[in-house]
Amino acid sequence: MIPILVTWLTTNYVRTRYLRANKRTQNIMRPSSLLSLAASALLLFSCTSTPEDATPIKVTILQTADIHGQVYPHSELFYDNDEISYKTLGGLANMKTLFDQEREANPNTIILDGGDLIQGSAVAALSEGAAFSSIIKAMNYDFLIPGNWEVVYGKEQMMKVMQGYETPVITANMYHEDGKDPIFPQYYIQDVGNTRLGFLSYNDPEVPIRQNPSFSVGLDFDPILENLEALVTEMKDEKGVDILFLVTHIGISKQYDLANNPALSRIDYVLGNDTHERIREPLQAGHARVTEPGAFASFVGKMVLEVQNGELLSEEYELMEVDPSKYEADAEVAAVIEEAVAPYKEEIDEVLGYTQTPLYRYFVVENPMDNFITDASMWKNDVDIALSNGFRFSPPIVPGENGVAPITRGDLWKMLPVNEKVKIGKASGQQIKDWLEKELHNVFAENPQERFGGWVVRFSGMELKFNANAPKGERVSSIVIKGEPMELDRLYKISACRREGEPISTLCRMKGTVETVVMDYTIHDLIEEYLAVHDTIAPVRDGRAVSLDLGDNVLSQLPGTDYHFH
């Protein structure tokens, strides 16, 4: 009878249990506490209905993702009816107000973040993520997971920063390199009334490839399916989880594909992260529904579930905008942010130059932000081609009513949050073509598990036409370098950024380059030098990369669905 009575007690409050992955101490209520609760319940039992008659309860799940160190409100790009527009959104202190309002409206609220939090801004880079320990502690999340960029400052710093949150951090496939001990607990369980919710988390196993290899020293990553079945069985059959969420940081294509895998037959939702997609209605796959809540603290995914006796009765979903005009900044979090930013504020606010046109990323094939970066690299370096990765991060920089927008040192860190030295080498036309085929496959592979997480590589000095939906190895239609058709047997000089930990002969994931050297200046150095000379810039999308079958304005690509980024 005692277990029944204790279960009855939980119907009127949320009881959290943070279960460690090693199956040792689980922070379960002590037997003495259980007996005390049971004794109290006996006084009321005679006039109380059974748990099976419990009233349905609504639980709110708030999800953030890919904040990328953005602590203040900023411009956000929207694309509707073939037109670009901008809104001011975001701010962690403003988001905290949204959290508090939702918790006040429903005490049964669970708040989580899906990773890529401590990289992508000046304060993140200059503090190596340390500034976020106090900020995230003040945000009062229920739990967080690491993303692919959490490793950017190394294993020990990652762990120090995330432990400073004083909030549960979970992931099921990150291990210490010297053994198979998980870096963090593998899952999180929370009871709402007499319904048990479970959250199982996975980071991208390709982190050591996607990021500089040196970032992941001391870490091992396992494929998701290696332990998924065992952990699902443990959570459902041993821990009694009723509704199970998979929280992943692997990108929308892989997340949707995973949700069609029979291995997810006992999972209800995939709370996805990584690719900054704005899912406004959960995508129904074969075995689970998939969400992703945008990026930069601009959006919060809000899911409201009605549950009763372990059953899911209904679902409502909304992608909420963190509008500073609607959500006033929380004073406590704002103060914590100002204290964290203060040591770097003068450096962050320094103006380096101006732009007359909006600088943004978002678009799959080409964007003006990276056109600016690669044009500056071409100007600085005596090369045929200048390259930049197909990054997704960085909020837009949008001119105001005066026709210009300042480009600050803080903006430079948003655009290029890893300030690597410049690397220059030579490759043949054949190498370049083969490399481009591989890079295009990383973005447009028919098999989602072969996609890599970023968008099309960016460049200056080269013009590329391709068919995104052509077979692997046959996507490139034409390549022009400095106005002339590329010659397969000719060597071309190329600049990119060093990826620490890679062989000297690898350049932006292109292997086997020759005469390759690392320069004594960084990508930030050359951008600052370029702006010091040019002062005001006006980059645009100018057709240096063209998809013959998708058009110019693709912001996402998820075959088999009607999803569109907007």
DRENRO-574742 format. One record per residue (C-alpha): x, y, z; residue in three letters. Coordinates in steps of 0.5 Angstrom, whole numbers, padded with zeros to 4 digits, always signed. Layout:
<kolgus>
XYZALA
...
</kolgus>
This chain:
<kolgus>
+0000+0000+0000MET
+0006+0005+0002ILE
+0008+0006-0006PRO
+0001+0007-0008ILE
+0000+0012-0002LEU
+0007+0016-0004VAL
+0004+0016-0012THR
-0002+0019-0010TRP
+0002+0025-0006LEU
+0006+0026-0012THR
-0001+0028-0016THR
+0000+0035-0013ASN
+0007+0037-0015TYR
+0013+0036-0019VAL
+0018+0031-0016ARG
+0025+0032-0020THR
+0030+0026-0020ARG
+0036+0027-0023TYR
+0039+0020-0025LEU
+0046+0018-0026ARG
+0048+0014-0032ALA
+0053+0010-0028ASN
+0047+0007-0024LYS
+0050+0008-0018ARG
+0047+0013-0013THR
+0040+0016-0016GLN
+0038+0021-0011ASN
+0031+0017-0009ILE
+0027+0019-0003MET
+0030+0016+0003ARG
+0026+0010+0006PRO
+0025+0015+0012SER
+0022+0020+0008SER
+0017+0015+0005LEU
+0015+0013+0011LEU
+0013+0020+0014SER
+0009+0021+0007LEU
+0006+0015+0008ALA
+0004+0016+0015ALA
+0001+0023+0013SER
-0003+0020+0007ALA
-0006+0015+0011LEU
-0010+0021+0015LEU
-0013+0023+0008LEU
-0014+0016+0005PHE
-0021+0014+0007SER
-0024+0020+0004CYS
-0019+0021-0003THR
-0020+0017-0010SER
-0015+0013-0013THR
-0009+0015-0017PRO
-0013+0012-0023GLU
-0018+0018-0022ASP
-0013+0023-0022ALA
-0015+0030-0026THR
-0011+0031-0033PRO
-0005+0035-0032ILE
-0002+0040-0037LYS
+0006+0040-0037VAL
+0009+0045-0041THR
+0016+0044-0044ILE
+0020+0050-0046LEU
+0026+0048-0051GLN
+0032+0053-0053THR
+0038+0051-0057ALA
+0044+0054-0061ASP
+0044+0060-0057ILE
+0052+0061-0059HIS
+0053+0066-0054GLY
+0048+0071-0055GLN
+0046+0075-0049VAL
+0043+0081-0052TYR
+0037+0083-0056PRO
+0039+0083-0064HIS
+0037+0083-0071SER
+0034+0077-0074GLU
+0032+0075-0081LEU
+0025+0073-0083PHE
+0024+0070-0090TYR
+0016+0071-0093ASP
+0013+0071-0099ASN
+0020+0072-0103ASP
+0022+0078-0098GLU
+0027+0079-0093ILE
+0025+0083-0087SER
+0028+0084-0080TYR
+0026+0084-0073LYS
+0029+0085-0066THR
+0029+0079-0062LEU
+0033+0075-0056GLY
+0037+0077-0050GLY
+0038+0072-0044LEU
+0035+0077-0039ALA
+0029+0078-0043ASN
+0028+0070-0044MET
+0028+0069-0037LYS
+0022+0073-0036THR
+0019+0069-0041LEU
+0021+0063-0037PHE
+0018+0066-0031ASP
+0011+0068-0034GLN
+0011+0061-0037GLU
+0012+0058-0030ARG
+0007+0062-0026GLU
+0002+0060-0031ALA
+0004+0053-0030ASN
+0008+0050-0025PRO
+0009+0044-0028ASN
+0014+0047-0033THR
+0021+0044-0035ILE
+0026+0048-0039ILE
+0032+0045-0043LEU
+0037+0048-0047ASP
+0040+0043-0053GLY
+0047+0046-0054GLY
+0052+0050-0057ASP
+0051+0055-0052LEU
+0058+0057-0050ILE
+0061+0059-0057GLN
+0059+0064-0062GLY
+0060+0071-0059SER
+0066+0076-0056ALA
+0064+0075-0049VAL
+0064+0067-0050ALA
+0071+0067-0054ALA
+0074+0072-0049LEU
+0072+0068-0043SER
+0073+0061-0046GLU
+0066+0060-0044GLY
+0067+0062-0037ALA
+0062+0068-0037ALA
+0056+0063-0038PHE
+0057+0059-0032SER
+0054+0065-0027SER
+0049+0067-0033ILE
+0046+0060-0034ILE
+0046+0059-0027LYS
+0041+0065-0026ALA
+0037+0063-0032MET
+0034+0057-0028ASN
+0034+0051-0033TYR
+0032+0044-0031ASP
+0037+0041-0035PHE
+0042+0042-0041LEU
+0046+0038-0046ILE
+0052+0040-0050PRO
+0053+0041-0057GLY
+0058+0040-0062ASN
+0061+0047-0060TRP
+0061+0046-0053GLU
+0068+0043-0054VAL
+0071+0049-0057VAL
+0075+0051-0051TYR
+0077+0044-0049GLY
+0075+0038-0045LYS
+0077+0041-0038GLU
+0074+0048-0040GLN
+0068+0045-0042MET
+0067+0041-0036MET
+0069+0047-0031LYS
+0064+0051-0035VAL
+0058+0047-0035MET
+0059+0044-0028GLN
+0059+0052-0026GLY
+0051+0052-0028TYR
+0050+0048-0022GLU
+0044+0045-0027THR
+0044+0038-0029PRO
+0048+0037-0036VAL
+0046+0030-0039ILE
+0049+0026-0046THR
+0049+0019-0047ALA
+0055+0018-0052ASN
+0060+0023-0049MET
+0066+0019-0045TYR
+0072+0020-0042HIS
+0078+0018-0047GLU
+0081+0013-0042ASP
+0075+0009-0041GLY
+0068+0008-0042LYS
+0066+0013-0036ASP
+0060+0018-0039PRO
+0062+0025-0038ILE
+0056+0027-0036PHE
+0049+0023-0034PRO
+0046+0020-0040GLN
+0039+0022-0038TYR
+0034+0026-0034TYR
+0027+0024-0031ILE
+0022+0028-0028GLN
+0015+0026-0025ASP
+0009+0031-0026VAL
+0003+0028-0022GLY
+0003+0021-0023ASN
+0006+0021-0030THR
+0014+0020-0031ARG
+0017+0024-0037LEU
+0024+0022-0039GLY
+0029+0025-0043PHE
+0035+0022-0046LEU
+0040+0026-0050SER
+0046+0025-0055TYR
+0051+0030-0058ASN
+0053+0029-0065ASP
+0058+0023-0066PRO
+0062+0027-0071GLU
+0064+0033-0067VAL
+0072+0031-0068PRO
+0071+0032-0075ILE
+0066+0038-0075ARG
+0070+0042-0071GLN
+0078+0042-0070ASN
+0080+0036-0068PRO
+0084+0039-0062SER
+0078+0041-0059PHE
+0076+0034-0057SER
+0082+0031-0054VAL
+0081+0027-0049GLY
+0074+0025-0051LEU
+0070+0019-0054ASP
+0064+0020-0058PHE
+0059+0013-0060ASP
+0054+0013-0065PRO
+0047+0014-0063ILE
+0045+0007-0064LEU
+0050+0004-0060GLU
+0047+0004-0054ASN
+0040+0007-0055LEU
+0036+0001-0055GLU
+0039-0001-0048ALA
+0038+0006-0045LEU
+0031+0006-0048VAL
+0029-0001-0044THR
+0032+0002-0038GLU
+0028+0008-0038MET
+0022+0005-0040LYS
+0022-0002-0036ASP
+0026-0001-0030GLU
+0025+0007-0029LYS
+0018+0007-0031GLY
+0018+0013-0036VAL
+0011+0014-0039ASP
+0013+0019-0044ILE
+0020+0019-0047LEU
+0024+0025-0051PHE
+0030+0024-0055LEU
+0034+0031-0054VAL
+0039+0031-0060THR
+0044+0035-0063HIS
+0045+0032-0070ILE
+0041+0037-0074GLY
+0034+0037-0077ILE
+0036+0032-0083SER
+0039+0027-0078LYS
+0034+0028-0073GLN
+0028+0027-0078TYR
+0031+0021-0081ASP
+0032+0018-0074LEU
+0025+0019-0072ALA
+0023+0014-0078ASN
+0028+0009-0075ASN
+0025+0003-0072PRO
+0030+0004-0066ALA
+0025+0010-0064LEU
+0019+0006-0063SER
+0018+0007-0056ARG
+0020+0014-0056ILE
+0015+0020-0057ASP
+0019+0026-0059TYR
+0025+0028-0062VAL
+0027+0035-0059LEU
+0032+0037-0064GLY
+0038+0042-0064ASN
+0044+0044-0068ASP
+0042+0047-0075THR
+0038+0053-0073HIS
+0031+0051-0076GLU
+0025+0054-0074ARG
+0020+0048-0073ILE
+0013+0052-0072ARG
+0009+0045-0072GLU
+0012+0038-0070PRO
+0014+0034-0076LEU
+0011+0027-0076GLN
+0016+0022-0077ALA
+0015+0014-0077GLY
+0016+0013-0070HIS
+0016+0020-0067ALA
+0015+0028-0067ARG
+0021+0032-0069VAL
+0022+0040-0066THR
+0028+0045-0067GLU
+0027+0052-0064PRO
+0031+0056-0068GLY
+0037+0060-0065ALA
+0041+0066-0062PHE
+0036+0066-0056ALA
+0031+0069-0061SER
+0026+0063-0060PHE
+0023+0058-0055VAL
+0020+0052-0057GLY
+0013+0051-0053LYS
+0010+0044-0052MET
+0004+0043-0048VAL
+0002+0036-0046LEU
-0004+0034-0043GLU
-0003+0028-0039VAL
-0006+0023-0034GLN
-0004+0016-0031ASN
+0002+0016-0035GLY
-0002+0017-0042GLU
-0001+0023-0047LEU
-0008+0026-0048LEU
-0006+0032-0053SER
-0001+0036-0055GLU
+0000+0044-0057GLU
+0006+0047-0060TYR
+0008+0054-0061GLU
+0015+0057-0063LEU
+0015+0063-0059MET
+0019+0070-0061GLU
+0023+0073-0055VAL
+0021+0080-0056ASP
+0024+0085-0052PRO
+0018+0089-0053SER
+0014+0084-0050LYS
+0018+0081-0045TYR
+0022+0086-0041GLU
+0029+0084-0038ALA
+0029+0080-0032ASP
+0033+0085-0027ALA
+0037+0079-0024GLU
+0040+0076-0030VAL
+0041+0083-0033ALA
+0046+0084-0027ALA
+0049+0078-0028VAL
+0050+0079-0035ILE
+0053+0086-0034GLU
+0058+0083-0029GLU
+0060+0078-0034ALA
+0061+0082-0040VAL
+0064+0088-0036ALA
+0071+0086-0037PRO
+0071+0085-0044TYR
+0066+0091-0046LYS
+0071+0096-0048GLU
+0074+0091-0053GLU
+0067+0089-0055ILE
+0064+0096-0057ASP
+0070+0098-0061GLU
+0068+0100-0068VAL
+0072+0097-0074LEU
+0068+0099-0080GLY
+0061+0100-0083TYR
+0057+0096-0088THR
+0052+0099-0092GLN
+0048+0093-0094THR
+0046+0087-0089PRO
+0051+0082-0087LEU
+0047+0075-0086TYR
+0048+0068-0086ARG
+0042+0063-0086TYR
+0042+0062-0094PHE
+0044+0055-0096VAL
+0048+0057-0102VAL
+0051+0064-0101GLU
+0051+0070-0097ASN
+0054+0077-0096PRO
+0057+0076-0089MET
+0062+0070-0092ASP
+0062+0074-0099ASN
+0065+0080-0094PHE
+0070+0075-0091ILE
+0073+0071-0097THR
+0073+0078-0101ASP
+0078+0081-0095ALA
+0082+0074-0095SER
+0083+0075-0103MET
+0085+0082-0102TRP
+0090+0080-0096LYS
+0093+0074-0099ASN
+0096+0073-0106ASP
+0091+0067-0108VAL
+0087+0065-0113ASP
+0081+0062-0108ILE
+0079+0064-0101ALA
+0075+0060-0097LEU
+0071+0060-0091SER
+0067+0054-0088ASN
+0059+0054-0089GLY
+0058+0057-0082PHE
+0050+0058-0080ARG
+0052+0062-0074PHE
+0052+0070-0073SER
+0046+0074-0072PRO
+0045+0079-0078PRO
+0048+0086-0078ILE
+0043+0091-0081VAL
+0044+0098-0083PRO
+0039+0103-0079GLY
+0036+0109-0081GLU
+0042+0113-0083ASN
+0044+0108-0088GLY
+0050+0104-0085VAL
+0051+0099-0079ALA
+0057+0099-0075PRO
+0062+0093-0075ILE
+0065+0092-0068THR
+0070+0087-0065ARG
+0064+0084-0062GLY
+0061+0083-0069ASP
+0067+0080-0071LEU
+0067+0075-0066TRP
+0060+0073-0068LYS
+0062+0072-0075MET
+0068+0068-0074LEU
+0068+0066-0066PRO
+0074+0062-0067VAL
+0080+0066-0069ASN
+0085+0061-0073GLU
+0091+0063-0076LYS
+0091+0063-0084VAL
+0093+0057-0088LYS
+0095+0058-0095ILE
+0097+0052-0100GLY
+0096+0049-0107LYS
+0091+0044-0110ALA
+0090+0042-0117SER
+0084+0043-0121GLY
+0082+0036-0120GLN
+0083+0036-0113GLN
+0078+0042-0112ILE
+0073+0039-0116LYS
+0073+0033-0112ASP
+0073+0037-0106TRP
+0067+0041-0108LEU
+0063+0034-0110GLU
+0065+0032-0103LYS
+0063+0039-0099GLU
+0056+0039-0104LEU
+0055+0032-0101HIS
+0056+0034-0094ASN
+0050+0039-0095VAL
+0045+0035-0100PHE
+0046+0028-0099ALA
+0040+0024-0100GLU
+0041+0019-0094ASN
+0041+0024-0089PRO
+0046+0020-0084GLN
+0051+0023-0090GLU
+0050+0030-0088ARG
+0055+0034-0084PHE
+0051+0040-0081GLY
+0053+0046-0085GLY
+0052+0049-0091TRP
+0055+0050-0098VAL
+0063+0052-0097VAL
+0064+0060-0098ARG
+0069+0063-0103PHE
+0072+0068-0107SER
+0075+0068-0113GLY
+0071+0062-0116MET
+0064+0061-0119GLU
+0061+0055-0118LEU
+0054+0052-0121LYS
+0052+0046-0119PHE
+0045+0041-0118ASN
+0044+0040-0111ALA
+0040+0034-0113ASN
+0044+0030-0118ALA
+0048+0024-0116PRO
+0054+0023-0111LYS
+0060+0026-0115GLY
+0056+0029-0120GLU
+0053+0035-0117ARG
+0058+0040-0120VAL
+0056+0043-0127SER
+0062+0048-0128SER
+0068+0052-0124ILE
+0071+0058-0126VAL
+0077+0061-0123ILE
+0078+0068-0124LYS
+0074+0069-0130GLY
+0077+0063-0133GLU
+0075+0056-0133PRO
+0078+0051-0128MET
+0084+0047-0131GLU
+0084+0040-0128LEU
+0091+0039-0128ASP
+0093+0046-0126ARG
+0095+0048-0119LEU
+0091+0054-0116TYR
+0093+0058-0109LYS
+0088+0057-0104ILE
+0087+0061-0097SER
+0083+0058-0091ALA
+0084+0058-0084CYS
+0088+0053-0080ARG
+0084+0047-0076ARG
+0089+0046-0071GLU
+0090+0038-0070GLY
+0089+0037-0078GLU
+0095+0035-0082PRO
+0099+0041-0085ILE
+0097+0038-0092SER
+0089+0039-0090THR
+0086+0045-0092LEU
+0079+0047-0090CYS
+0078+0039-0090ARG
+0081+0039-0097MET
+0087+0033-0097LYS
+0093+0033-0100GLY
+0095+0040-0101THR
+0102+0042-0103VAL
+0107+0048-0101GLU
+0102+0049-0095THR
+0104+0054-0090VAL
+0101+0057-0084VAL
+0101+0065-0084MET
+0103+0069-0078ASP
+0097+0073-0078TYR
+0090+0071-0076THR
+0083+0071-0080ILE
+0081+0077-0075HIS
+0088+0081-0076ASP
+0086+0081-0084LEU
+0079+0083-0083ILE
+0081+0089-0079GLU
+0086+0091-0084GLU
+0081+0090-0089TYR
+0076+0095-0086LEU
+0082+0100-0084ALA
+0083+0101-0091VAL
+0076+0100-0094HIS
+0072+0103-0088ASP
+0065+0102-0091THR
+0063+0096-0095ILE
+0057+0094-0098ALA
+0057+0086-0100PRO
+0051+0083-0103VAL
+0050+0076-0106ARG
+0053+0076-0113ASP
+0052+0069-0116GLY
+0059+0066-0114ARG
+0055+0060-0112ALA
+0049+0058-0116VAL
+0044+0052-0115SER
+0041+0050-0122LEU
+0036+0046-0119ASP
+0034+0049-0112LEU
+0034+0057-0114GLY
+0038+0063-0110ASP
+0033+0063-0104ASN
+0034+0056-0100VAL
+0034+0057-0093LEU
+0033+0050-0091SER
+0032+0043-0095GLN
+0029+0037-0091LEU
+0026+0032-0097PRO
+0020+0029-0095GLY
+0017+0034-0091THR
+0013+0041-0093ASP
+0018+0044-0088TYR
+0020+0051-0090HIS
+0025+0056-0086PHE
+0021+0063-0085HIS
</kolgus>
